[in-house]
Amino acid sequence: MQFDVATIVRSWFSDGFEEKRQANIRKHGIDFEDISKLRKSRTSKKSETDWKRLRSMKDEDIDFSDIPPITPEMFAKAVIRRGLKPIPRKKQLTLRVDSDVIDWFKRQGQGYQTKINSLLRAYMEEHFKKSA
């Protein structure tokens, strides 16, 4: 069903609103005024949650079957940072590198900057091991 919404809306604000509305209903089979009322009636700010039932539930009554089990590895990787600004993981800098080196890394494909970063990190960590 094709209809020109702009034409319909313009008709609402012109003379003979009711007649044109009825014509649109006959032509398109849609009463846009009823649709807007329906949309307003379907949306409610009242919660449909049964809070009384939830408050009375015991832990045993809760179904956790769709939640994967939490492993010790997950806790080991967890970081709690409430109220703190995120740590910037990377810094942008300008670095002069030989063009053939950059060309070689670019030929390796997408993520060449990440590969360069990984190699620099490995170099740094190896030197930390030697100095310790």
C-alpha positions in Angstrom: 0.0 0.0 0.0 1.6 3.3 -1.1 0.5 6.7 0.3 2.1 10.1 0.5 2.3 10.9 4.2 3.1 14.6 3.6 -0.1 15.0 1.6 -2.1 13.3 4.3 -0.6 15.5 7.0 -1.1 18.7 5.0 -4.8 17.7 4.6 -5.2 17.6 8.3 -4.3 21.2 8.6 -6.4 22.5 5.8 -10.2 23.2 5.4 -12.5 20.2 5.3 -10.3 18.1 7.6 -13.0 15.6 8.4 -14.0 15.0 4.8 -10.4 14.5 3.8 -9.8 12.2 6.7 -12.7 10.1 5.7 -11.4 10.1 2.1 -8.0 8.9 3.3 -9.7 6.1 5.3 -11.5 5.0 2.2 -8.5 5.3 0.0 -5.8 3.7 2.2 -7.9 1.8 4.8 -6.1 3.6 7.6 -7.4 6.1 10.1 -4.2 7.9 11.1 -6.0 9.7 14.0 -7.0 6.3 15.5 -3.4 5.0 15.1 -1.9 7.9 17.0 -4.5 7.4 19.8 -3.7 3.7 19.8 0.0 4.4 20.1 -0.6 6.7 23.1 -2.8 4.2 24.8 -0.3 1.3 24.4 2.5 3.1 26.0 2.3 3.4 29.8 4.7 4.7 32.4 3.2 2.2 34.9 5.5 -0.8 35.4 4.0 -4.2 34.7 6.5 -5.9 36.9 5.1 -7.9 39.8 7.3 -6.4 42.5 5.5 -8.0 45.4 6.1 -11.5 43.8 9.8 -10.7 43.1 10.4 -9.4 46.7 8.9 -12.6 48.1 11.0 -14.9 46.0 13.8 -16.9 47.6 17.1 -17.6 45.9 16.1 -21.2 45.2 13.1 -20.0 43.2 15.2 -18.2 40.6 15.9 -20.0 37.4 19.6 -19.6 36.5 19.6 -22.3 33.8 20.1 -19.8 30.9 23.2 -18.1 32.6 26.6 -19.7 31.9 28.6 -20.7 35.0 31.1 -18.2 36.4 34.6 -19.6 36.5 37.5 -18.6 38.6 39.3 -17.4 35.4 36.4 -14.8 34.9 37.0 -13.4 38.4 40.8 -13.3 37.8 40.3 -11.1 34.8 37.7 -8.9 36.5 38.5 -5.3 37.3 36.4 -3.1 39.5 36.8 0.6 38.7 33.8 2.4 40.3 33.8 6.1 39.9 37.2 6.2 38.3 38.1 7.5 34.8 39.0 4.7 32.4 42.7 4.1 31.9 43.8 5.2 28.4 45.2 2.0 27.0 47.0 3.6 24.1 48.6 7.0 23.3 48.8 8.6 19.9 52.2 9.7 18.8 54.1 10.7 15.7 57.0 8.4 15.0 59.4 8.4 12.1 59.9 4.9 10.7 61.7 3.9 7.5 59.2 3.7 4.6 60.2 0.2 3.6 59.5 -1.0 7.2 56.0 0.6 7.1 55.3 -0.7 3.6 56.2 -4.3 4.8 53.8 -4.0 7.8 51.0 -2.6 5.6 51.4 -5.5 3.2 50.7 -7.9 6.1 47.1 -6.7 6.0 44.7 -5.1 8.3 45.8 -4.4 11.8 49.4 -3.6 10.9 49.5 -0.9 13.7 48.4 -3.5 16.2 51.2 -5.8 15.0 53.8 -3.1 15.4 52.5 -2.4 18.9 52.7 -6.1 19.8 56.3 -6.3 18.6 57.3 -3.2 20.6 55.5 -4.7 23.7 57.3 -8.0 23.3 60.6 -6.1 23.0 59.9 -4.1 26.1 58.8 -7.1 28.1 61.9 -9.0 27.1 64.1 -6.1 28.3 62.2 -6.0 31.6 63.0 -9.7 32.1 66.7 -9.1 31.4 66.9 -6.2 33.8 65.1 -8.0 36.6 
